[in-house]
Amino acid sequence: MTTDTRSPAWLGPALMCAASLCFALLDTGTKYLAAHYPLLQIVWVRYIAQAAGVVLIFAPRMGLSLLNTHRYGIQLLRGLCLCCGSVFVINGLARLPLAESTAIVFLAPVLITLLSGLLLKEKARTLDWVAVACGFAGVLIIARPGGGLLTWAILFPLGSAMTNAIYQLLTRSSRQSEHAATSNLYTGLIGALALTPWGISVWAPMAPVDFLILLGIGGIASIGHLTITYALLHASAASLGAYSYSQILWATLLGWIAFGVMPDAMGWVGILVIALGGLVLSVPQARHLGSALLRRGRR
């Protein structure tokens, strides 16, 4: 599956912003449920619902070809990375404010820059290292050594950032050979299978409304991952980096609506510094996109 160069310039960014909203909704629902039910139960059912959603949408027209993959090893690693990332992030959401936890998870684009050099032998630019410095500084500002957020719980969103970075690198390396639905089906299946022993052992009865919410966030997760995969078909990963940071703004808004919590002044500064790191990475691509839109407008 290759990037469609005939796509409108706005399509990739629009899909990335939509995916970011899906993930912010996923985290909000997860944080709500984590206050009432075991964490592993929530993640387990979410992955079952994610896999079921892909099957319901794509199996009628793809049949058994939905299971066809050329890279079983990559699919296994992707699924395990995302599963570990989910366990990390849900533990972080249970212990930290939604906006701050989301911002720390968004160190992933910066970590991708570092890992790309180590794993893919891609040479980092000066702007890449500026972004790394912004991300590290932003986390320090949010955590505030000596402040309330610098606890062991901050290791959860940091762990999620690392596993998500590896997941995205694996996705990037396989997107040309794997169908988006197939990749997302294996992600859901591997997460569900890996967590089955723990999901069963900690199971607690759920209120019908809460169970529907849990199924809903599983469906939202499926839609979000599919949307990101399709966004990568219409624009490069580098050019979409800045737009993924819209999730921080969605998370801040939803955290205020659902929990009545807003970041304090230093929290806002840290969030903006981390977002600045992502924007720095996308400056050349943003200029290219702006020029393309300007040329289109003059026609």
SULNOR-V486102 format. One record per residue. N is the residue number from 1. RES is the residue in one letter. SS is DSSP state (H for helix, E for strand, C for the rest). D_FIRST is the distance of its C-alpha to the first C-alpha in whole Angstrom. Layout:
n=N res=RES ss=SS d_first=D_FIRST
n=N res=RES ss=SS d_first=D_FIRST
This chain:
n=1 res=M ss=C d_first=0
n=2 res=T ss=C d_first=4
n=3 res=T ss=C d_first=7
n=4 res=D ss=C d_first=9
n=5 res=T ss=C d_first=12
n=6 res=R ss=C d_first=14
n=7 res=S ss=C d_first=14
n=8 res=P ss=C d_first=18
n=9 res=A ss=H d_first=18
n=10 res=W ss=H d_first=20
n=11 res=L ss=H d_first=17
n=12 res=G ss=H d_first=15
n=13 res=P ss=H d_first=18
n=14 res=A ss=H d_first=20
n=15 res=L ss=H d_first=17
n=16 res=M ss=H d_first=18
n=17 res=C ss=H d_first=21
n=18 res=A ss=H d_first=21
n=19 res=A ss=H d_first=19
n=20 res=S ss=H d_first=22
n=21 res=L ss=H d_first=25
n=22 res=C ss=H d_first=23
n=23 res=F ss=H d_first=24
n=24 res=A ss=H d_first=27
n=25 res=L ss=H d_first=28
n=26 res=L ss=H d_first=27
n=27 res=D ss=H d_first=29
n=28 res=T ss=H d_first=32
n=29 res=G ss=H d_first=32
n=30 res=T ss=H d_first=32
n=31 res=K ss=H d_first=35
n=32 res=Y ss=H d_first=37
n=33 res=L ss=H d_first=37
n=34 res=A ss=H d_first=37
n=35 res=A ss=C d_first=41
n=36 res=H ss=C d_first=42
n=37 res=Y ss=C d_first=40
n=38 res=P ss=C d_first=39
n=39 res=L ss=H d_first=35
n=40 res=L ss=H d_first=34
n=41 res=Q ss=H d_first=35
n=42 res=I ss=H d_first=33
n=43 res=V ss=H d_first=29
n=44 res=W ss=H d_first=30
n=45 res=V ss=H d_first=30
n=46 res=R ss=H d_first=27
n=47 res=Y ss=H d_first=25
n=48 res=I ss=H d_first=26
n=49 res=A ss=H d_first=26
n=50 res=Q ss=H d_first=22
n=51 res=A ss=H d_first=21
n=52 res=A ss=H d_first=23
n=53 res=G ss=H d_first=22
n=54 res=V ss=H d_first=18
n=55 res=V ss=H d_first=20
n=56 res=L ss=H d_first=22
n=57 res=I ss=H d_first=19
n=58 res=F ss=H d_first=17
n=59 res=A ss=H d_first=19
n=60 res=P ss=H d_first=21
n=61 res=R ss=H d_first=18
n=62 res=M ss=H d_first=16
n=63 res=G ss=H d_first=19
n=64 res=L ss=H d_first=19
n=65 res=S ss=H d_first=15
n=66 res=L ss=H d_first=15
n=67 res=L ss=H d_first=16
n=68 res=N ss=C d_first=14
n=69 res=T ss=C d_first=13
n=70 res=H ss=C d_first=12
n=71 res=R ss=C d_first=14
n=72 res=Y ss=H d_first=17
n=73 res=G ss=H d_first=18
n=74 res=I ss=H d_first=16
n=75 res=Q ss=H d_first=16
n=76 res=L ss=H d_first=19
n=77 res=L ss=H d_first=20
n=78 res=R ss=H d_first=17
n=79 res=G ss=H d_first=20
n=80 res=L ss=H d_first=23
n=81 res=C ss=H d_first=22
n=82 res=L ss=H d_first=21
n=83 res=C ss=H d_first=24
n=84 res=C ss=H d_first=27
n=85 res=G ss=H d_first=26
n=86 res=S ss=H d_first=26
n=87 res=V ss=H d_first=30
n=88 res=F ss=H d_first=31
n=89 res=V ss=H d_first=30
n=90 res=I ss=H d_first=32
n=91 res=N ss=H d_first=35
n=92 res=G ss=H d_first=34
n=93 res=L ss=H d_first=34
n=94 res=A ss=H d_first=37
n=95 res=R ss=H d_first=39
n=96 res=L ss=C d_first=38
n=97 res=P ss=C d_first=38
n=98 res=L ss=H d_first=35
n=99 res=A ss=H d_first=34
n=100 res=E ss=H d_first=35
n=101 res=S ss=H d_first=33
n=102 res=T ss=H d_first=30
n=103 res=A ss=H d_first=31
n=104 res=I ss=H d_first=31
n=105 res=V ss=H d_first=28
n=106 res=F ss=C d_first=26
n=107 res=L ss=C d_first=27
n=108 res=A ss=H d_first=24
n=109 res=P ss=H d_first=22
n=110 res=V ss=H d_first=26
n=111 res=L ss=H d_first=25
n=112 res=I ss=H d_first=22
n=113 res=T ss=H d_first=23
n=114 res=L ss=H d_first=26
n=115 res=L ss=H d_first=23
n=116 res=S ss=H d_first=21
n=117 res=G ss=H d_first=24
n=118 res=L ss=H d_first=25
n=119 res=L ss=H d_first=22
n=120 res=L ss=C d_first=20
n=121 res=K ss=C d_first=23
n=122 res=E ss=C d_first=22
n=123 res=K ss=C d_first=25
n=124 res=A ss=C d_first=26
n=125 res=R ss=C d_first=28
n=126 res=T ss=H d_first=31
n=127 res=L ss=H d_first=29
n=128 res=D ss=H d_first=27
n=129 res=W ss=H d_first=31
n=130 res=V ss=H d_first=32
n=131 res=A ss=H d_first=29
n=132 res=V ss=H d_first=30
n=133 res=A ss=H d_first=34
n=134 res=C ss=H d_first=33
n=135 res=G ss=H d_first=31
n=136 res=F ss=H d_first=34
n=137 res=A ss=H d_first=37
n=138 res=G ss=H d_first=36
n=139 res=V ss=H d_first=36
n=140 res=L ss=H d_first=39
n=141 res=I ss=H d_first=40
n=142 res=I ss=H d_first=39
n=143 res=A ss=H d_first=40
n=144 res=R ss=C d_first=44
n=145 res=P ss=C d_first=45
n=146 res=G ss=C d_first=48
n=147 res=G ss=C d_first=47
n=148 res=G ss=C d_first=46
n=149 res=L ss=C d_first=42
n=150 res=L ss=C d_first=43
n=151 res=T ss=C d_first=43
n=152 res=W ss=C d_first=41
n=153 res=A ss=C d_first=39
n=154 res=I ss=H d_first=37
n=155 res=L ss=H d_first=36
n=156 res=F ss=H d_first=33
n=157 res=P ss=H d_first=31
n=158 res=L ss=H d_first=31
n=159 res=G ss=H d_first=30
n=160 res=S ss=H d_first=27
n=161 res=A ss=H d_first=26
n=162 res=M ss=H d_first=26
n=163 res=T ss=H d_first=24
n=164 res=N ss=H d_first=22
n=165 res=A ss=H d_first=21
n=166 res=I ss=H d_first=20
n=167 res=Y ss=H d_first=18
n=168 res=Q ss=H d_first=16
n=169 res=L ss=H d_first=16
n=170 res=L ss=H d_first=15
n=171 res=T ss=H d_first=12
n=172 res=R ss=H d_first=11
n=173 res=S ss=H d_first=11
n=174 res=S ss=H d_first=9
n=175 res=R ss=C d_first=6
n=176 res=Q ss=C d_first=4
n=177 res=S ss=C d_first=6
n=178 res=E ss=C d_first=7
n=179 res=H ss=C d_first=7
n=180 res=A ss=H d_first=9
n=181 res=A ss=H d_first=12
n=182 res=T ss=H d_first=12
n=183 res=S ss=H d_first=12
n=184 res=N ss=H d_first=14
n=185 res=L ss=H d_first=17
n=186 res=Y ss=H d_first=17
n=187 res=T ss=H d_first=18
n=188 res=G ss=H d_first=20
n=189 res=L ss=H d_first=22
n=190 res=I ss=H d_first=22
n=191 res=G ss=H d_first=24
n=192 res=A ss=H d_first=26
n=193 res=L ss=H d_first=27
n=194 res=A ss=H d_first=28
n=195 res=L ss=H d_first=30
n=196 res=T ss=H d_first=32
n=197 res=P ss=H d_first=35
n=198 res=W ss=H d_first=36
n=199 res=G ss=H d_first=35
n=200 res=I ss=H d_first=37
n=201 res=S ss=H d_first=40
n=202 res=V ss=C d_first=40
n=203 res=W ss=C d_first=40
n=204 res=A ss=C d_first=42
n=205 res=P ss=C d_first=42
n=206 res=M ss=C d_first=41
n=207 res=A ss=C d_first=42
n=208 res=P ss=H d_first=40
n=209 res=V ss=H d_first=39
n=210 res=D ss=H d_first=38
n=211 res=F ss=H d_first=36
n=212 res=L ss=H d_first=34
n=213 res=I ss=H d_first=33
n=214 res=L ss=H d_first=32
n=215 res=L ss=H d_first=30
n=216 res=G ss=H d_first=29
n=217 res=I ss=H d_first=27
n=218 res=G ss=H d_first=25
n=219 res=G ss=H d_first=24
n=220 res=I ss=H d_first=23
n=221 res=A ss=H d_first=22
n=222 res=S ss=H d_first=19
n=223 res=I ss=H d_first=19
n=224 res=G ss=H d_first=18
n=225 res=H ss=H d_first=16
n=226 res=L ss=H d_first=14
n=227 res=T ss=H d_first=14
n=228 res=I ss=H d_first=14
n=229 res=T ss=H d_first=10
n=230 res=Y ss=H d_first=10
n=231 res=A ss=H d_first=12
n=232 res=L ss=H d_first=10
n=233 res=L ss=H d_first=7
n=234 res=H ss=H d_first=10
n=235 res=A ss=C d_first=12
n=236 res=S ss=C d_first=13
n=237 res=A ss=H d_first=14
n=238 res=A ss=H d_first=17
n=239 res=S ss=H d_first=18
n=240 res=L ss=H d_first=17
n=241 res=G ss=H d_first=20
n=242 res=A ss=H d_first=23
n=243 res=Y ss=H d_first=22
n=244 res=S ss=H d_first=21
n=245 res=Y ss=C d_first=25
n=246 res=S ss=H d_first=26
n=247 res=Q ss=H d_first=26
n=248 res=I ss=H d_first=29
n=249 res=L ss=H d_first=31
n=250 res=W ss=H d_first=30
n=251 res=A ss=H d_first=31
n=252 res=T ss=H d_first=34
n=253 res=L ss=H d_first=35
n=254 res=L ss=H d_first=34
n=255 res=G ss=H d_first=36
n=256 res=W ss=H d_first=39
n=257 res=I ss=H d_first=39
n=258 res=A ss=H d_first=39
n=259 res=F ss=H d_first=41
n=260 res=G ss=C d_first=43
n=261 res=V ss=C d_first=42
n=262 res=M ss=C d_first=41
n=263 res=P ss=C d_first=40
n=264 res=D ss=C d_first=43
n=265 res=A ss=H d_first=44
n=266 res=M ss=H d_first=43
n=267 res=G ss=H d_first=40
n=268 res=W ss=H d_first=39
n=269 res=V ss=H d_first=39
n=270 res=G ss=H d_first=37
n=271 res=I ss=H d_first=34
n=272 res=L ss=H d_first=34
n=273 res=V ss=H d_first=34
n=274 res=I ss=H d_first=31
n=275 res=A ss=H d_first=30
n=276 res=L ss=H d_first=31
n=277 res=G ss=H d_first=29
n=278 res=G ss=H d_first=26
n=279 res=L ss=H d_first=27
n=280 res=V ss=H d_first=28
n=281 res=L ss=H d_first=25
n=282 res=S ss=C d_first=23
n=283 res=V ss=H d_first=26
n=284 res=P ss=H d_first=25
n=285 res=Q ss=H d_first=21
n=286 res=A ss=H d_first=24
n=287 res=R ss=H d_first=26
n=288 res=H ss=H d_first=23
n=289 res=L ss=H d_first=22
n=290 res=G ss=H d_first=26
n=291 res=S ss=H d_first=26
n=292 res=A ss=H d_first=23
n=293 res=L ss=H d_first=25
n=294 res=L ss=H d_first=28
n=295 res=R ss=H d_first=28
n=296 res=R ss=H d_first=26
n=297 res=G ss=H d_first=29
n=298 res=R ss=H d_first=31
n=299 res=R ss=C d_first=30
